[in-house]
Amino acid sequence: MASAVLLTHVTTYRYDRPVLLGPQTIRLSPAPHAPAVIRRHALTVEPGNHRLLHRRDPQGNPESLAVFDGRVESFTITAALEAELVPVNPFAFLLEGGADRWPFAYEPLLAAELAPNLRPPAAGAGLAALVPRPAPGREETIPALLALARRVAGEIRYIRRDEPGVWEAEEVVARGEGSCRDTGWLLVHAFRAMGIAARFCSGYLLDTNEGTAELHAWAEAFLPGAGWVGFDPTSGLLAAEFHLPLSAASDPRLAAPVSGTHEACGVAFSASLSLVPA
């Protein structure tokens, strides 16, 4: 049964003096492949001395660019959306072209299109120990990828991490812990090491039972016949209706919710998310 929700996400940066901001790229609009039905979405920026430009990145993700005229003491983004969460069977696809068994090879033209997402990660002992070896006779692809996502969920302790940036795969394995964006990037590396095209996805994770929402990140693998399939290494499950993607890219820096520059200064950051029935 579908459920409708209202999500409000407020992000604020406060500076210790009036500063000049460079253009700020905002990636807080639902991506085209979101399973939810988006009834309404609005993005507002304060203070008012800005222009807000809307565009698409090379992957088709929506972006907004805030360009400020003059100095500001704060920068606030409010993203509000109304969505209908339609139940999704994440296994409702039929793999083709031999992709139902791993390892498999992409058709050359498709491989060229997917090249940035196939770029092999730097070799490292931690990642090498994580990535499965092909079994004799090839094994079923989806169980193999899910087993890897579940292994990451079981072996890497989830932590909340407020500082910016994403840890590289070897650091996450060595620490044995990481945020969702760290384990999402680790799983992208692991899939690529298996010869699977993979990308990093940032978005929201919604919990309608608890009435909560949070920024989240996971990996997506491109499987012929299915397209991009989300794997969540925090839960070890496939992404479904409660995963609302905002941006997906070959590099997490291209999917950050907000990116931009400012003059050297002190910055206080705050964010709040609310989720209520529509």
C-alpha positions as CSV (number, residue, x, y, z in Angstrom):
1,M,0.0,0.0,0.0
2,A,1.4,3.4,-1.0
3,S,2.0,6.1,1.7
4,A,2.4,9.8,1.1
5,V,5.0,11.8,3.1
6,L,6.2,15.4,3.5
7,L,10.0,15.7,4.0
8,T,11.6,19.0,5.0
9,H,15.4,19.3,5.1
10,V,17.0,22.5,6.3
11,T,20.8,23.0,6.1
12,T,22.5,26.1,7.5
13,Y,26.1,27.4,7.4
14,R,26.8,30.3,9.7
15,Y,30.1,32.3,9.3
16,D,32.0,34.1,12.0
17,R,32.1,37.2,9.7
18,P,30.6,38.5,6.5
19,V,32.2,36.4,3.7
20,L,32.1,36.1,-0.1
21,L,30.9,32.7,-1.3
22,G,31.8,31.1,-4.6
23,P,29.1,29.4,-6.6
24,Q,27.4,26.7,-4.4
25,T,26.2,23.5,-6.1
26,I,23.2,22.0,-4.4
27,R,22.2,18.4,-5.1
28,L,19.0,18.0,-3.0
29,S,16.4,17.4,-5.6
30,P,15.1,13.8,-6.3
31,A,17.0,12.0,-9.0
32,P,15.1,10.7,-12.1
33,H,15.4,7.1,-11.1
34,A,13.8,7.6,-7.6
35,P,11.2,4.9,-7.1
36,A,8.9,7.3,-5.2
37,V,6.3,9.4,-7.1
38,I,7.3,13.0,-6.4
39,R,4.2,15.1,-6.1
40,R,5.9,18.4,-5.3
41,H,9.4,19.6,-4.7
42,A,10.7,23.1,-3.8
43,L,14.2,24.4,-3.1
44,T,14.7,27.8,-1.4
45,V,18.0,29.5,-0.5
46,E,18.6,32.4,2.0
47,P,19.7,35.2,2.2
48,G,18.0,36.7,-0.8
49,N,21.0,38.3,-2.6
50,H,21.5,35.4,-4.9
51,R,20.5,33.8,-8.2
52,L,19.4,30.2,-8.2
53,L,20.0,28.4,-11.5
54,H,18.8,24.9,-12.3
55,R,20.5,22.3,-14.5
56,R,21.3,18.6,-15.1
57,D,24.8,17.1,-14.6
58,P,26.2,14.6,-17.2
59,Q,24.4,11.7,-15.5
60,G,21.0,13.5,-15.7
61,N,21.0,14.3,-11.9
62,P,19.3,17.6,-11.1
63,E,21.5,20.3,-9.7
64,S,20.9,23.9,-8.5
65,L,23.6,26.6,-8.5
66,A,23.3,29.4,-6.0
67,V,25.4,32.5,-7.1
68,F,25.6,35.2,-4.4
69,D,25.9,39.0,-5.0
70,G,27.9,40.4,-2.1
71,R,28.9,39.1,1.3
72,V,26.7,36.9,3.6
73,E,26.8,36.0,7.2
74,S,24.9,32.7,6.7
75,F,23.7,30.4,4.0
76,T,20.5,28.3,4.4
77,I,19.0,25.8,2.1
78,T,15.5,24.4,2.6
79,A,14.5,21.4,0.5
80,A,10.8,20.4,0.8
81,L,9.1,17.5,-1.1
82,E,5.9,15.6,-1.0
83,A,6.3,12.0,-2.2
84,E,4.2,8.9,-2.6
85,L,6.1,5.8,-1.5
86,V,4.9,3.0,-3.7
87,P,6.0,-0.5,-2.6
88,V,8.8,-1.8,-4.8
89,N,10.0,-5.3,-5.4
90,P,13.7,-4.7,-5.8
91,F,14.1,-8.1,-7.5
92,A,11.6,-7.4,-10.3
93,F,14.0,-7.5,-13.2
94,L,15.3,-10.1,-15.6
95,L,19.1,-10.1,-16.2
96,E,20.2,-10.6,-19.8
97,G,23.3,-11.0,-21.9
98,G,24.8,-13.6,-19.6
99,A,24.7,-11.1,-16.7
100,D,22.7,-13.6,-14.5
101,R,26.0,-15.4,-13.8
102,W,29.2,-13.8,-12.5
103,P,31.8,-13.1,-13.9
104,F,30.3,-11.7,-17.1
105,A,31.5,-9.2,-19.7
106,Y,29.6,-6.1,-20.9
107,E,28.9,-5.6,-24.6
108,P,31.8,-3.4,-25.9
109,L,29.6,-0.3,-26.7
110,L,27.9,-0.5,-23.3
111,A,31.3,-1.0,-21.6
112,A,32.5,2.2,-23.3
113,E,29.5,4.1,-22.0
114,L,30.1,2.7,-18.5
115,A,33.9,3.3,-18.5
116,P,34.1,5.8,-15.6
117,N,32.1,3.3,-13.5
118,L,34.3,0.4,-14.4
119,R,37.6,2.1,-13.6
120,P,39.4,-0.4,-11.4
121,P,40.4,0.8,-7.9
122,A,43.9,1.0,-6.7
123,A,45.1,-2.5,-5.5
124,G,45.2,-2.9,-1.8
125,A,45.4,-5.9,0.6
126,G,42.2,-4.9,2.5
127,L,40.0,-4.6,-0.6
128,A,41.6,-7.8,-2.2
129,A,40.6,-9.8,0.9
130,L,37.1,-8.5,0.7
131,V,36.4,-9.2,-2.9
132,P,35.2,-12.7,-3.7
133,R,37.0,-15.0,-6.1
134,P,35.0,-16.4,-9.0
135,A,33.6,-19.9,-8.3
136,P,34.2,-22.7,-10.7
137,G,31.3,-22.7,-13.3
138,R,30.3,-19.1,-12.4
139,E,27.8,-18.2,-9.7
140,E,24.5,-16.3,-9.7
141,T,25.2,-12.6,-9.9
142,I,22.6,-11.1,-7.5
143,P,23.4,-13.5,-4.6
144,A,27.1,-12.9,-5.1
145,L,26.6,-9.1,-5.0
146,L,24.2,-9.3,-2.0
147,A,26.6,-11.5,-0.1
148,L,29.3,-8.9,-0.6
149,A,27.0,-6.1,0.6
150,R,26.0,-8.1,3.7
151,R,29.7,-8.9,4.4
152,V,30.5,-5.2,4.4
153,A,27.4,-4.6,6.7
154,G,28.6,-7.3,9.0
155,E,32.3,-6.6,9.2
156,I,32.4,-2.7,9.0
157,R,30.9,-1.0,12.0
158,Y,28.6,1.8,11.2
159,I,29.5,5.2,12.7
160,R,28.1,8.7,12.2
161,R,30.8,11.1,11.0
162,D,30.2,14.8,10.7
163,E,33.5,15.8,9.1
164,P,33.4,16.2,5.3
165,G,34.9,13.9,2.8
166,V,34.9,10.1,2.1
167,W,37.5,7.6,3.3
168,E,39.1,5.5,0.7
169,A,38.5,1.7,0.7
170,E,41.7,0.7,2.4
171,E,41.2,3.1,5.3
172,V,37.7,1.8,5.9
173,V,38.8,-1.8,5.9
174,A,41.8,-1.0,8.2
175,R,39.6,0.9,10.6
176,G,36.8,-1.6,10.5
177,E,34.3,1.2,10.7
178,G,32.9,4.0,8.6
179,S,29.9,6.1,7.8
180,C,27.3,5.2,5.2
181,R,29.2,7.2,2.6
182,D,32.5,5.5,3.5
183,T,31.0,2.0,3.2
184,G,29.1,3.0,0.1
185,W,32.3,4.0,-1.6
186,L,34.0,0.8,-0.3
187,L,31.3,-1.3,-2.0
188,V,31.6,0.7,-5.2
189,H,35.3,-0.2,-5.2
190,A,34.6,-3.8,-4.4
191,F,32.1,-4.1,-7.2
192,R,34.5,-2.6,-9.7
193,A,37.2,-5.0,-8.6
194,M,34.7,-7.7,-9.6
195,G,34.4,-6.2,-13.1
196,I,30.9,-4.8,-12.2
197,A,30.1,-1.2,-13.2
198,A,29.3,0.7,-10.0
199,R,28.6,4.2,-8.9
200,F,28.1,6.2,-5.6
201,C,24.6,7.3,-4.7
202,S,23.6,9.9,-2.2
203,G,20.0,10.4,-1.0
204,Y,17.6,10.1,1.8
205,L,16.7,7.0,3.9
206,L,13.1,7.3,5.1
207,D,11.5,5.5,8.0
208,T,7.8,5.9,8.0
209,N,7.3,3.8,11.1
210,E,9.5,6.1,13.2
211,G,8.7,9.3,11.2
212,T,12.4,10.0,10.5
213,A,14.6,10.8,7.5
214,E,18.3,11.1,7.2
215,L,20.9,11.7,4.5
216,H,22.3,8.4,3.4
217,A,24.6,6.8,0.8
218,W,24.8,3.5,-1.0
219,A,26.3,1.8,-4.1
220,E,24.6,1.2,-7.4
221,A,25.6,-1.6,-9.8
222,F,24.7,-1.6,-13.5
223,L,23.4,-5.0,-14.5
224,P,22.2,-5.6,-18.1
225,G,18.5,-6.1,-18.1
226,A,18.0,-4.4,-14.8
227,G,19.8,-1.1,-15.2
228,W,21.2,0.6,-12.0
229,V,20.4,-1.5,-8.9
230,G,21.0,-0.1,-5.4
231,F,22.9,-2.1,-2.8
232,D,23.0,-0.7,0.7
233,P,26.1,-1.8,2.7
234,T,24.7,-0.3,5.9
235,S,21.8,-2.8,6.0
236,G,23.1,-5.4,3.4
237,L,19.9,-5.1,1.5
238,L,18.8,-3.9,-2.0
239,A,17.6,-0.3,-2.2
240,A,13.8,0.0,-2.4
241,E,11.0,2.5,-1.9
242,F,12.5,4.0,1.3
243,H,15.7,4.9,-0.5
244,L,15.2,8.2,-2.2
245,P,18.2,9.0,-4.5
246,L,19.3,12.6,-5.0
247,S,22.5,12.2,-7.0
248,A,24.5,9.3,-8.4
249,A,28.0,9.6,-9.9
250,S,31.2,7.7,-10.6
251,D,32.9,9.7,-7.8
252,P,31.3,10.8,-4.5
253,R,32.6,14.3,-4.9
254,L,30.2,14.7,-7.8
255,A,27.3,13.6,-5.7
256,A,27.9,15.6,-2.5
257,P,24.6,17.3,-1.3
258,V,26.3,20.7,-1.2
259,S,29.7,21.8,-2.6
260,G,31.3,25.2,-3.1
261,T,33.9,27.5,-1.8
262,H,34.1,30.5,0.6
263,E,36.6,32.8,2.0
264,A,38.7,31.6,5.0
265,C,36.6,31.9,8.1
266,G,35.0,30.0,11.0
267,V,31.9,28.0,10.0
268,A,29.1,26.5,12.2
269,F,27.0,23.9,10.4
270,S,23.6,22.6,11.3
271,A,21.0,20.4,9.6
272,S,17.5,19.2,10.4
273,L,15.2,16.7,8.7
274,S,11.5,16.1,9.4
275,L,9.2,13.5,7.9
276,V,5.4,13.6,8.4
277,P,2.4,12.0,6.7
278,A,1.1,14.0,3.8
